[in-house]
């Protein structure tokens, strides 16, 4: 069985208390930013007015940038880990989606 390797920085320790820690606050704000980017995406799809669309697009970009900054902070502090992808699975997905691309009509 192939064991997945985690990609993670050393974890910055936070006190284990009933009160919210720095990690808890950052995780909560990150979850909120992720939710907001999804909501802004829907709003962008539904915006019929160009000016409103441009304003929403700018706000959405700021929100995505904030989400990315929070993700980077959590990753840097070891509070967010990733699993390395299996090369074989990557190759399979590449071949699958390349096949889909070949099914599209020429442009």
C-alpha atoms as a printed R data frame, in Angstrom:
    type eleno elety resid chain resno       x      y       z
1   ATOM     1    CA   UNK     A     1   0.000  0.000   0.000
2   ATOM     2    CA   UNK     A     2   1.403  3.370  -1.049
3   ATOM     3    CA   UNK     A     3   1.442  5.748   1.879
4   ATOM     4    CA   UNK     A     4   0.642  9.389   1.144
5   ATOM     5    CA   UNK     A     5   3.278 11.882   2.243
6   ATOM     6    CA   UNK     A     6   2.111 15.087   3.829
7   ATOM     7    CA   UNK     A     7   3.455 18.468   2.858
8   ATOM     8    CA   UNK     A     8   3.427 20.550   6.008
9   ATOM     9    CA   UNK     A     9   5.529 23.045   7.906
10  ATOM    10    CA   UNK     A    10   6.340 22.495  11.582
11  ATOM    11    CA   UNK     A    11   3.233 23.308  13.593
12  ATOM    12    CA   UNK     A    12   3.193 26.502  15.621
13  ATOM    13    CA   UNK     A    13   1.785 25.461  18.966
14  ATOM    14    CA   UNK     A    14  -1.198 27.292  20.421
15  ATOM    15    CA   UNK     A    15  -2.614 26.899  23.927
16  ATOM    16    CA   UNK     A    16  -5.223 24.157  24.349
17  ATOM    17    CA   UNK     A    17  -7.896 26.131  26.207
18  ATOM    18    CA   UNK     A    18 -11.666 26.574  25.885
19  ATOM    19    CA   UNK     A    19 -11.053 30.057  24.444
20  ATOM    20    CA   UNK     A    20 -10.435 30.468  20.755
21  ATOM    21    CA   UNK     A    21  -6.755 30.475  19.855
22  ATOM    22    CA   UNK     A    22  -5.044 32.378  17.054
23  ATOM    23    CA   UNK     A    23  -5.338 29.212  14.973
24  ATOM    24    CA   UNK     A    24  -9.090 29.014  15.647
25  ATOM    25    CA   UNK     A    25  -9.607 32.654  14.651
26  ATOM    26    CA   UNK     A    26  -7.585 32.337  11.446
27  ATOM    27    CA   UNK     A    27  -9.358 29.087  10.547
28  ATOM    28    CA   UNK     A    28 -12.762 30.723  11.142
29  ATOM    29    CA   UNK     A    29 -11.918 33.740   8.983
30  ATOM    30    CA   UNK     A    30 -10.480 31.465   6.264
31  ATOM    31    CA   UNK     A    31 -13.725 29.468   6.187
32  ATOM    32    CA   UNK     A    32 -15.699 32.722   5.930
33  ATOM    33    CA   UNK     A    33 -13.532 33.997   3.070
34  ATOM    34    CA   UNK     A    34 -13.987 30.698   1.210
35  ATOM    35    CA   UNK     A    35 -17.751 30.990   1.633
36  ATOM    36    CA   UNK     A    36 -17.704 34.617   0.437
37  ATOM    37    CA   UNK     A    37 -15.695 33.825  -2.705
38  ATOM    38    CA   UNK     A    38 -18.295 31.212  -3.613
39  ATOM    39    CA   UNK     A    39 -21.127 33.660  -3.004
40  ATOM    40    CA   UNK     A    40 -19.409 36.383  -5.055
41  ATOM    41    CA   UNK     A    41 -18.939 33.902  -7.888
42  ATOM    42    CA   UNK     A    42 -22.688 33.301  -7.973
43  ATOM    43    CA   UNK     A    43 -23.361 37.046  -7.798
44  ATOM    44    CA   UNK     A    44 -20.983 37.624 -10.732
45  ATOM    45    CA   UNK     A    45 -22.849 35.032 -12.781
46  ATOM    46    CA   UNK     A    46 -26.150 36.766 -12.060
47  ATOM    47    CA   UNK     A    47 -25.100 40.423 -12.404
48  ATOM    48    CA   UNK     A    48 -26.832 42.008 -15.381
49  ATOM    49    CA   UNK     A    49 -25.447 45.518 -14.926
50  ATOM    50    CA   UNK     A    50 -21.862 46.019 -16.162
51  ATOM    51    CA   UNK     A    51 -20.954 48.544 -13.444
52  ATOM    52    CA   UNK     A    52 -22.256 46.237 -10.722
53  ATOM    53    CA   UNK     A    53 -20.408 43.326 -12.320
54  ATOM    54    CA   UNK     A    54 -17.121 45.257 -12.287
55  ATOM    55    CA   UNK     A    55 -17.588 46.292  -8.647
56  ATOM    56    CA   UNK     A    56 -18.401 42.723  -7.628
57  ATOM    57    CA   UNK     A    57 -15.417 41.409  -9.608
58  ATOM    58    CA   UNK     A    58 -13.075 43.793  -7.765
59  ATOM    59    CA   UNK     A    59 -14.526 42.818  -4.384
60  ATOM    60    CA   UNK     A    60 -14.330 39.132  -5.309
61  ATOM    61    CA   UNK     A    61 -10.648 39.501  -6.252
62  ATOM    62    CA   UNK     A    62  -9.894 41.220  -2.930
63  ATOM    63    CA   UNK     A    63 -11.716 38.447  -1.080
64  ATOM    64    CA   UNK     A    64  -9.814 35.746  -2.980
65  ATOM    65    CA   UNK     A    65  -6.523 37.505  -2.234
66  ATOM    66    CA   UNK     A    66  -7.445 37.668   1.455
67  ATOM    67    CA   UNK     A    67  -8.354 33.975   1.427
68  ATOM    68    CA   UNK     A    68  -4.998 33.150  -0.138
69  ATOM    69    CA   UNK     A    69  -3.123 35.237   2.441
70  ATOM    70    CA   UNK     A    70  -4.918 33.413   5.265
71  ATOM    71    CA   UNK     A    71  -4.201 30.028   3.649
72  ATOM    72    CA   UNK     A    72  -0.508 30.948   3.351
73  ATOM    73    CA   UNK     A    73  -0.459 32.003   7.027
74  ATOM    74    CA   UNK     A    74  -2.035 28.720   8.109
75  ATOM    75    CA   UNK     A    75   0.319 26.687   5.914
76  ATOM    76    CA   UNK     A    76   3.361 28.621   7.185
77  ATOM    77    CA   UNK     A    77   2.355 27.887  10.781
78  ATOM    78    CA   UNK     A    78   1.810 24.188  10.085
79  ATOM    79    CA   UNK     A    79  -1.950 24.444  10.656
80  ATOM    80    CA   UNK     A    80  -2.810 23.376   7.099
81  ATOM    81    CA   UNK     A    81  -1.296 20.329   5.437
82  ATOM    82    CA   UNK     A    82  -1.517 18.850   1.969
83  ATOM    83    CA   UNK     A    83  -0.953 15.350   0.680
84  ATOM    84    CA   UNK     A    84   1.475 14.760  -2.135
85  ATOM    85    CA   UNK     A    85  -0.295 13.526  -5.226
86  ATOM    86    CA   UNK     A    86   0.540 10.107  -6.588
87  ATOM    87    CA   UNK     A    87   2.308 10.557  -9.967
88  ATOM    88    CA   UNK     A    88   0.331  7.671 -11.457
89  ATOM    89    CA   UNK     A    89  -2.982  9.332 -10.515
90  ATOM    90    CA   UNK     A    90  -1.800 12.633 -11.978
91  ATOM    91    CA   UNK     A    91  -0.928 10.919 -15.259
92  ATOM    92    CA   UNK     A    92  -4.309  9.138 -15.338
93  ATOM    93    CA   UNK     A    93  -6.187 12.403 -14.778
94  ATOM    94    CA   UNK     A    94  -4.099 14.126 -17.459
95  ATOM    95    CA   UNK     A    95  -4.896 11.408 -19.973
96  ATOM    96    CA   UNK     A    96  -8.589 11.434 -19.055
97  ATOM    97    CA   UNK     A    97  -8.964 15.186 -19.504
98  ATOM    98    CA   UNK     A    98  -6.803 15.222 -22.619
99  ATOM    99    CA   UNK     A    99  -9.278 12.734 -24.062
100 ATOM   100    CA   UNK     A   100 -12.134 15.101 -23.213
101 ATOM   101    CA   UNK     A   101 -10.297 17.933 -24.943
102 ATOM   102    CA   UNK     A   102  -9.998 15.844 -28.095
103 ATOM   103    CA   UNK     A   103 -13.798 15.389 -28.092
104 ATOM   104    CA   UNK     A   104 -14.476 19.125 -28.300
105 ATOM   105    CA   UNK     A   105 -15.251 20.602 -31.680
106 ATOM   106    CA   UNK     A   106 -12.381 22.497 -33.339
107 ATOM   107    CA   UNK     A   107 -12.441 26.235 -32.891
